[in-house]
Amino acid sequence: MQINSIGTGASAAIPNQQGAGLTLPVESSDSFGQILSNALDEVNQEQLNAAQKVEQFSEGKNMDVHDLMITVEKANIALDMAVQVRNQIVNAYQQVMQMQV
């Protein structure tokens, strides 16, 4: 799964204590929902690629076992990361809902 930057718009430099500038996006052309949807599509594509390679291997097609294992592990790591992001989003939602106004 490829990690893309959130914003493609203008960027602002924020100096840190050592004087080096950190670049953060000021505006984003995609909404949070669209970014999340794109990330989930990438995770789904990794899962489909792994399933296809496992199916080809089980059919006895000539393929590299190392490539198969790498593809399956990439799919597993992408899924684990998606689950952790979901857990963090749920946790943030629960904290916001517990705030007293």
N, CA, C and O of each residue as an XYZ file, in Angstrom:
404
protein
N       0.840     -1.170      0.000
C       0.000      0.000      0.000
C       0.885      1.233      0.000
O       1.803      1.337      0.814
N       0.629      2.137     -0.873
C       1.424      3.339     -0.982
C       0.810      4.421     -0.104
O      -0.408      4.600     -0.092
N       1.643      5.133      0.621
C       1.169      6.211      1.479
C       1.358      7.508      0.728
O       2.481      7.873      0.378
N       0.262      8.209      0.478
C       0.294      9.460     -0.258
C       0.119     10.619      0.702
O      -0.436     10.454      1.788
N       0.590     11.791      0.306
C       0.403     12.970      1.137
C      -1.068     13.359      1.128
O      -1.793     13.091      0.170
N      -1.486     13.985      2.194
C      -2.895     14.336      2.348
C      -3.282     15.469      1.415
O      -4.341     15.417      0.790
N      -2.462     16.470      1.313
C      -2.839     17.616      0.507
C      -1.924     17.823     -0.669
O      -0.722     17.567     -0.602
N      -2.513     18.291     -1.749
C      -1.707     18.626     -2.912
C      -1.723     20.123     -3.154
O      -1.163     20.609     -4.137
N      -2.368     20.854     -2.252
C      -2.477     22.293     -2.412
C      -1.226     22.996     -1.927
O      -0.142     22.415     -1.884
N      -1.396     24.262     -1.561
C      -0.274     25.062     -1.093
C       0.243     24.520      0.228
O      -0.504     23.916      0.998
N       1.521     24.740      0.483
C       2.147     24.281      1.709
C       2.748     25.454      2.439
O       3.131     26.451      1.827
N       2.830     25.335      3.762
C       3.446     26.365      4.583
C       4.606     25.758      5.338
O       4.534     24.614      5.788
N       5.673     26.521      5.478
C       6.838     26.041      6.216
C       6.714     26.500      7.659
O       6.479     27.679      7.924
N       6.872     25.576      8.581
C       6.810     25.866     10.007
C       8.187     25.569     10.576
O       8.618     24.416     10.574
N       8.888     26.593     11.066
C      10.232     26.317     11.593
C      10.141     25.590     12.932
O       9.267     25.881     13.749
N      11.068     24.628     13.151
C      11.131     23.966     14.445
C      12.214     24.634     15.274
O      12.776     25.643     14.848
N      12.518     24.101     16.437
C      13.456     24.740     17.349
C      14.865     24.803     16.789
O      15.614     25.711     17.148
N      15.256     23.881     15.931
C      16.589     23.896     15.346
C      16.664     24.803     14.126
O      17.749     24.987     13.575
N      15.562     25.370     13.692
C      15.567     26.264     12.557
C      15.209     25.602     11.239
O      15.004     26.301     10.247
N      15.125     24.257     11.193
C      14.744     23.573      9.962
C      13.245     23.724      9.767
O      12.488     23.709     10.737
N      12.816     23.866      8.540
C      11.396     24.057      8.254
C      10.679     22.744      8.014
O      11.190     21.880      7.303
N       9.512     22.584      8.593
C       8.647     21.453      8.342
C       7.555     21.918      7.396
O       6.997     22.999      7.584
N       7.242     21.132      6.393
C       6.229     21.519      5.425
C       4.943     20.779      5.722
O       4.916     19.548      5.740
N       3.884     21.521      5.953
C       2.569     20.951      6.230
C       1.580     21.466      5.202
O       1.673     22.620      4.784
N       0.629     20.629      4.784
C      -0.364     21.101      3.809
C      -1.305     22.116      4.435
O      -1.769     21.929      5.560
N      -1.588     23.196      3.704
C      -2.486     24.227      4.185
C      -3.913     23.929      3.757
O      -4.852     24.127      4.529
N      -4.075     23.460      2.542
C      -5.402     23.128      2.050
C      -5.345     21.798      1.316
O      -4.301     21.411      0.791
N      -6.450     21.120      1.284
C      -6.496     19.816      0.648
C      -7.586     19.821     -0.411
O      -8.656     20.400     -0.221
N      -7.295     19.166     -1.530
C      -8.296     19.121     -2.589
C      -9.270     17.963     -2.378
O     -10.366     17.972     -2.938
N      -8.882     16.957     -1.570
C      -9.745     15.818     -1.294
C     -10.286     15.913      0.127
O      -9.623     16.441      1.021
N     -11.477     15.405      0.324
C     -12.051     15.378      1.659
C     -11.482     14.196      2.435
O     -10.887     13.292      1.849
N     -11.661     14.204      3.727
C     -11.182     13.116      4.567
C     -11.822     11.802      4.148
O     -11.152     10.771      4.099
N     -13.099     11.833      3.848
C     -13.797     10.627      3.411
C     -13.240     10.067      2.118
O     -13.135      8.851      1.960
N     -12.881     10.943      1.192
C     -12.310     10.505     -0.082
C     -10.932      9.892      0.126
O     -10.609      8.871     -0.482
N     -10.118     10.505      0.978
C      -8.790      9.969      1.272
C      -8.908      8.604      1.929
O      -8.173      7.680      1.581
N      -9.825      8.472      2.873
C     -10.051      7.198      3.552
C     -10.556      6.141      2.578
O     -10.135      4.986      2.635
N     -11.442      6.529      1.699
C     -11.962      5.606      0.699
C     -10.859      5.125     -0.246
O     -10.804      3.943     -0.588
N      -9.987      6.035     -0.666
C      -8.874      5.659     -1.535
C      -7.930      4.692     -0.836
O      -7.455      3.735     -1.447
N      -7.657      4.936      0.442
C      -6.773      4.049      1.202
C      -7.394      2.661      1.336
O      -6.696      1.654      1.216
N      -8.685      2.607      1.581
C      -9.360      1.309      1.696
C      -9.392      0.585      0.358
O      -9.312     -0.642      0.317
N      -9.506      1.328     -0.730
C      -9.444      0.712     -2.059
C      -8.072      0.087     -2.310
O      -7.969     -0.983     -2.910
N      -7.019      0.766     -1.846
C      -5.670      0.225     -2.003
C      -5.492     -1.049     -1.176
O      -4.874     -2.009     -1.635
N      -6.031     -1.055      0.036
C      -5.964     -2.260      0.875
C      -6.721     -3.398      0.203
O      -6.245     -4.533      0.174
N      -7.891     -3.097     -0.336
C      -8.675     -4.106     -1.033
C      -7.919     -4.659     -2.238
O      -7.951     -5.864     -2.490
N      -7.242     -3.788     -2.981
C      -6.484     -4.233     -4.149
C      -5.337     -5.149     -3.727
O      -5.057     -6.139     -4.404
N      -4.674     -4.830     -2.621
C      -3.606     -5.704     -2.105
C      -4.167     -7.080     -1.750
O      -3.540     -8.100     -2.033
N      -5.345     -7.106     -1.131
C      -5.970     -8.375     -0.762
C      -6.337     -9.181     -2.005
O      -6.149    -10.397     -2.039
N      -6.858     -8.504     -3.019
C      -7.222     -9.197     -4.252
C      -5.998     -9.750     -4.972
O      -6.032    -10.861     -5.502
N      -4.910     -8.969     -4.990
C      -3.678     -9.442     -5.619
C      -3.148    -10.682     -4.903
O      -2.728    -11.642     -5.548
N      -3.168    -10.662     -3.580
C      -2.690    -11.813     -2.806
C      -3.569    -13.031     -3.065
O      -3.057    -14.137     -3.240
N      -4.877    -12.842     -3.092
C      -5.787    -13.967     -3.335
C      -5.570    -14.554     -4.726
O      -5.626    -15.770     -4.908
N      -5.321    -13.687     -5.705
C      -5.088    -14.155     -7.071
C      -3.803    -14.975     -7.147
O      -3.772    -16.018     -7.799
N      -2.750    -14.513     -6.489
C      -1.487    -15.256     -6.525
C      -1.597    -16.578     -5.777
O      -1.023    -17.579     -6.206
N      -2.328    -16.595     -4.665
C      -2.523    -17.851     -3.936
C      -3.310    -18.834     -4.794
O      -3.006    -20.027     -4.812
N      -4.319    -18.337     -5.504
C      -5.099    -19.200     -6.391
C      -4.235    -19.770     -7.509
O      -4.334    -20.955     -7.829
N      -3.393    -18.938     -8.101
C      -2.493    -19.415     -9.155
C      -1.523    -20.460     -8.619
O      -1.230    -21.448     -9.293
N      -1.028    -20.241     -7.412
C      -0.106    -21.204     -6.811
C      -0.793    -22.532     -6.531
O      -0.224    -23.601     -6.747
N      -2.043    -22.443     -6.038
C      -2.775    -23.673     -5.722
C      -3.158    -24.450     -6.995
O      -3.356    -25.664     -6.941
N      -3.261    -23.756     -8.130
C      -3.542    -24.425     -9.399
C      -2.293    -25.069     -9.990
O      -2.374    -25.756    -11.008
N      -1.138    -24.854     -9.360
C       0.092    -25.470     -9.812
C       0.835    -24.695    -10.872
O       1.723    -25.238    -11.529
N       0.489    -23.436    -11.051
C       1.189    -22.620    -12.045
C       2.599    -22.325    -11.555
O       2.840    -22.220    -10.352
N       3.511    -22.193    -12.481
C       4.905    -21.943    -12.162
C       5.054    -20.501    -11.684
O       4.865    -19.561    -12.455
N       5.395    -20.336    -10.405
C       5.595    -18.993     -9.863
C       6.588    -19.033     -8.721
O       6.829    -20.087     -8.132
N       7.149    -17.909     -8.417
C       8.142    -17.782     -7.362
C       7.449    -17.778     -6.002
O       6.566    -16.959     -5.750
N       7.853    -18.696     -5.130
C       7.239    -18.804     -3.804
C       7.565    -17.563     -2.973
O       6.739    -17.109     -2.181
N       8.774    -17.012     -3.153
C       9.140    -15.813     -2.404
C       8.226    -14.645     -2.759
O       7.795    -13.890     -1.888
N       7.939    -14.509     -4.044
C       7.046    -13.442     -4.493
C       5.644    -13.634     -3.909
O       4.988    -12.672     -3.508
N       5.202    -14.878     -3.869
C       3.892    -15.183     -3.284
C       3.853    -14.787     -1.815
O       2.906    -14.137     -1.372
N       4.869    -15.171     -1.063
C       4.893    -14.859      0.368
C       4.994    -13.362      0.628
O       4.374    -12.852      1.561
N       5.760    -12.664     -0.180
C       5.878    -11.215     -0.020
C       4.538    -10.540     -0.295
O       4.138     -9.633      0.435
N       3.851    -10.972     -1.333
C       2.551    -10.391     -1.674
C       1.535    -10.640     -0.564
O       0.770     -9.744     -0.208
N       1.526    -11.853     -0.020
C       0.583    -12.181      1.057
C       0.902    -11.364      2.307
O      -0.009    -10.863      2.966
N       2.170    -11.227      2.636
C       2.538    -10.443      3.819
C       2.239     -8.969      3.639
O       1.827     -8.308      4.592
N       2.437     -8.431      2.434
C       2.069     -7.037      2.175
C       0.572     -6.830      2.377
O       0.150     -5.814      2.930
N      -0.219     -7.786      1.934
C      -1.676     -7.690      2.109
C      -2.046     -7.761      3.581
O      -2.929     -7.034      4.037
N      -1.378     -8.632      4.327
C      -1.656     -8.746      5.763
C      -1.276     -7.477      6.504
O      -2.019     -7.018      7.372
N      -0.132     -6.909      6.173
C       0.304     -5.678      6.838
C      -0.627     -4.524      6.496
O      -0.954     -3.715      7.365
N      -1.055     -4.439      5.247
C      -1.986     -3.376      4.843
C      -3.312     -3.510      5.598
O      -3.887     -2.511      6.032
N      -3.792     -4.743      5.752
C      -5.040     -4.954      6.488
C      -4.862     -4.614      7.959
O      -5.731     -3.977      8.554
N      -3.756     -5.028      8.550
C      -3.497     -4.695      9.957
C      -3.440     -3.188     10.165
O      -3.969     -2.671     11.150
N      -2.801     -2.489      9.242
C      -2.726     -1.038      9.358
C      -4.109     -0.407      9.234
O      -4.427      0.525      9.972
N      -4.927     -0.895      8.322
C      -6.282     -0.370      8.158
C      -7.103     -0.586      9.423
O      -7.876      0.286      9.822
N      -6.938     -1.741     10.051
C      -7.657     -2.025     11.298
C      -7.192     -1.078     12.403
O      -8.012     -0.584     13.176
N      -5.895     -0.822     12.485
C      -5.385      0.087     13.501
C      -5.864      1.521     13.268
O      -6.183      2.233     14.220
N      -5.914      1.944     12.005
C      -6.442      3.281     11.701
C      -7.907      3.365     12.095
O      -8.346      4.366     12.661
N      -8.669      2.307     11.795
C     -10.076      2.287     12.197
C     -10.213      2.383     13.709
O     -11.066      3.112     14.213
N      -9.374      1.647     14.432
C      -9.416      1.689     15.896
C      -9.119      3.091     16.417
O      -9.759      3.547     17.365
N      -8.160      3.774     15.812
C      -7.826      5.126     16.237
C      -8.963      6.102     15.927
O      -9.242      7.002     16.719
N      -9.608      5.928     14.793
C     -10.730      6.801     14.441
C     -11.889      6.580     15.411
O     -12.508      7.542     15.866
N     -12.182      5.333     15.726
C     -13.254      5.032     16.689
C     -12.907      5.602     18.048
O     -13.770      6.166     18.722
N     -11.650      5.464     18.466
C     -11.223      5.996     19.756
C     -11.371      7.521     19.790
O     -11.849      8.071     20.781
N     -10.968      8.201     18.724
C     -11.110      9.655     18.655
C     -12.576     10.059     18.688
O     -12.935     11.030     19.354
N     -13.427      9.328     17.980
C     -14.867      9.612     17.985
C     -15.437      9.461     19.388
O     -16.223     10.295     19.837
N     -15.042      8.398     20.080
C     -15.541      8.176     21.438
C     -15.084      9.277     22.388
O     -15.844      9.697     23.261
N     -13.854      9.745     22.226
C     -13.367     10.823     23.080
C     -14.128     12.123     22.811
O     -14.452     12.859     23.743
N     -14.408     12.402     21.553
C     -15.163     13.621     21.222
C     -16.577     13.512     21.779
O     -17.112     14.501     22.280
N     -17.192     12.345     21.705
C     -18.553     12.177     22.204
C     -18.621     12.270     23.728
O     -19.680     12.581     24.273
N     -17.521     12.008     24.422
C     -17.512     12.081     25.872
C     -17.241     13.493     26.386
O     -17.375     13.753     27.582
N     -16.861     14.405     25.494
C     -16.600     15.790     25.915
C     -17.887     16.450     26.367
O     -18.950     16.280     25.770
N     -17.752     17.207     27.440
C     -18.905     17.949     27.924
C     -18.897     19.340     27.319
O     -17.864     20.006     27.248
N     -20.069     19.755     26.889
C     -20.175     21.069     26.239
C     -20.731     22.071     27.202
O     -20.899     23.238     26.850
